[in-house]
């Protein structure tokens, strides 16, 4: 990008200095980072309360209540009326659960892996594609007088990722109406990382994956109207996302890591993010710039 195409030095921004990158560079670096990521596997389980409403329960507690039966080890197609583990899980009032890990989805050539970030034209609505290296969903329906009990155990297939897309508000201003301004001061301080890792890909992934910043995700890669589609939308996107958003936690286990005091003599006192679309000679944004233009 030539200097004449950049508006970052405009007086309206009030920047003392700018660290800039492109969407193409962000995605290339993010994919490289995700390829070697060792984020924790996130497991969520739900049991029925006294009114048959799904209620979160710790995974270890569920297994203990089910006499050692692990829902993620029960194969697809198991018969609830004959399988001992499913009988144990039914006795523990197990309903459903999922297990997921951030990372690159398996079975795709590098060129076919979807972009993680699409910047668009506004920092308040950056598009984030949540990609998982592992994703498994299990559900036990106890049945009724009109239908037998059923069991589902499905995992993200190789080469066909389940992708969750949301709009993320990356404005780190205390004065605007963004999600950041509504967080407690202590949380704001940790997110607005002014240490040596302020511009790291790890920090960006945390910001993108922080449910407090996200809109409700949409989902692709699963056939609409299927049992799997309904469970993912109701529990993973619905109940689980709402729980993470209410507490301001990362969607899938990213952690805020603060580095030690940076060796640089330049001390940051404030930090924010801006998105500046590439504009053509006519002054209008270029919707799909080529890599050469970026």
N, C-alpha and C positions, 0 to 999 in steps of 0.2 A: 504494500500500500504506500503510495507516495505521500509526502507531507501535505501536499495540497488537498488530499482527500480526507485528512484527519481533522476533526473538530475538537479534539481533546484539549487544545490550548485555549479554547474560547473562554472569555472572561466569565461567562455565566456559570461555568463549572467551579471556578475558584481553586483549581488544583495547584499545589506546589510542584508535584511531579506525578508522573503516570507510569504504571507498569501495564503494558498492553500486550494482547495476544489475539489470535484469530480463532474462529470457530473450528476451522480445520485442525489447527494445532492443539486446541483443547481436546478434541475428540481423539486424535492420534495418541496424545499423552494419556488420556483417561483409559483408553482401551489397553494400552501397554500396562498401565497400573493395575487394571482389573484382571489382566491375564495372570499376574503373580500375586493377587490379593489373597490374604488369609484371614478375612473377616470371620467372625463367629457364625456358626449355624444357628439360626433363630428358629425355635420350636414353640408353637402356640397350640394349646389344647382347650377344649370346651366341654363341660359336662352340663347336664340338665339340672336346673334348680327345681324347687317344689312346684313351680308352675310350668315346667318344661321349657323354660327360657335358657338359651345358651349362656353359660357363665365361665369366664376364664379360670383355669386351674393350672398350677405349675406342672410341667411334664413329669418330674420325679414323683410328685405327690400322686398324680394320676396312676402311674405305673405301680406304685405301692398299693394304692386303693384297689387296683385290678389284679392283685396277687402276682405281680411281676409281669403281667401281659403288656407288651409294647404294641400300640396300634400301628406303628410304622413298620413293624416286622410281620404283620399279618398280610399274606399275599392277596392280590386282587382275585375276586371270584370265590373267596372263602365263604362257606355256608354258615350264617349266624346260628342256625339251629343245631349245627354239629360241631363247629370249631370251638375248642375249649377256651382259646384266648378271647374270642369274640363274646363268649358267654361271661367271661370275667369282666370284660370291658362294659358289657351291658349292665352287669351288677354294679359297676362303678358309675353308672349313668353317663358314660362317655357318648358324646354326640359327633364331634368332628375335630380336626386339627390340621395344621400344616407345618412343613419344615422347609426353610428356604435359606439360601446363602447368596450374598452379592457376588458377582463375578461375570465372566463372559460365558454365554450359553454354549454348550458343546455342540459339535457337529456342523459348524458354519465356517467357511473359509473367511479369512480376515476381511476381505473386500465386501463380504455380504453381512457382516455384523452391523446392526443398526447403530446410528450415531447416538451417543449418550446425551448430548446437549444440542439444542437448537436455540440460538440466541434471539432471533427475531428482531424487533425494534424497540423493546422496552425491558428494562431490568426487572420490572414488577411481574413479568410473565415469561420467564425463561422456560422452555420445554425440556423436561427431564424424562428420559426413558430408563426406567429401572430394569436392569438386566440381571438375571440370576444364573449362576452356574449349576444350582440345584434347586428344585422346587417339587415338593410332594404334598398331595392333599389326600386326607382320609376322612371318611364319614361312615357312621353306623346309624342306620335307621331301624328302630325297634319293631316297626310294623304295627299293624292294627288288625281288627277283625276283617278288614277288607283287603289287606295286602300283607304279604310275608315280610319279615325282616330282610334288610339288604345291606351289603357292604361295598364300599368303594375305596380303592387305593390307586391313585393315578399320579404319574410323575411327568414333568416336562420332558417331551421327547427330544432326542438328539436331532438337531437341524431345524426344529420348529419351536422357537422360544416362546414362552409366555411373557409378554412384555406389558409393563404397567407405565402409562404415560400421564404425567401431571404437569401443571403449570406451577412454577416455583417463584416466589417473590424474593429476589436477592437484594433488595434495597436494605442497606444497613444504617438507616437514618433513624434517630430517635424522634425526629419531628414529624415525619410523614405518617400516613395511616397504614403502613405496611405491617406485616406480622412481627417483624423484628422490634418495632417500637412498642409492642404490647407485651413483650417478654420481661420477666423480672430483671433488674439491673445486673445481678450476678451472672445470669445466663447470657445477657447481651455482651458482657465483658469477655466471656469465654468464646462466644461465637465471633465477635469482632477481634480476631486474633491479631495482636500487634507484635507478636514475637517473631522469631526467626523463620517460622513456617507459615507466615501470613499469606504468602502467595503460592503455597504448595498445592499439588493435586489432591493430597489427602484432605486438606481443609475444604477445598471446593467440593469434593465428594460428600463430606459431612453436610455442608450447606445445602447441597442439592437433595440429599436424602433425609434432611430434617423435616419431619412431618408437620412441624409448626409452620413451615413456610409453604407447604404444598396445598394445591387444590385437590379435591377428590380425584383420584386417578381413574383413568379409563383403561380398559384391558383389551389386548389383541392376542391372537394366537390360539384361542380356545373357541370352539364352535358355539355360537350363541344359542341359548335355550336348552343346552345340555345340563345334566345334573352337576357336572364339574363347573360349568359356567355359573350356575346359581350359587353354589357353595363359595366359590372364589369371590363373587360380587357381594354376597351377604356377609360373609365372615372375614375374609382377608381384606377386601376393600372397605367393607362396611364396619363391622365391629372392631376389628384389629386396628385399622387405620384411625378410626375415631378415638380409640384408646391412646394411640401414640400421639395424635394431634393434641389431645386434651392435656397431655403431660409434657408436650414439647420435646419428645424424644425422637431419635432417628428411626426411620421406617424399618430398616433391617440391620441394626447393630453397629453402625459406624460410631466411633468414639471421638470425642474432642481430645486431641493430643497437643499439648503446649510444649514447645521446645524450650531449651535453656536460653538464657539471655543471648541475643545475637551478637556476633563479634563486630558488626558494623558500628561505626561511631554515630550513624544517623539513627535517631530514635523516632519511631512512628508515634504520632499522637492521635490520629484518627484514620479511618479507613472506610471506603464505600466502593460500590461497584456500579459501573455504567455500561450500557450496551450502545454502541455507535454503529449503525448499519453503514456498509460501504455505499457511497453515493457515486452516481455517474457524473459526467460533465454537465448534465442538465440539472444537477442538484437533487435528483430523486433517488431513493434507495434502490439498489440492485438486488432483486429478490433472490436470485440464485447465482451468486458470483462464482466464477471458475476459481480453481486453486491459484492460477496465475494472478487473478485479480485480488484474491485474499492476501 
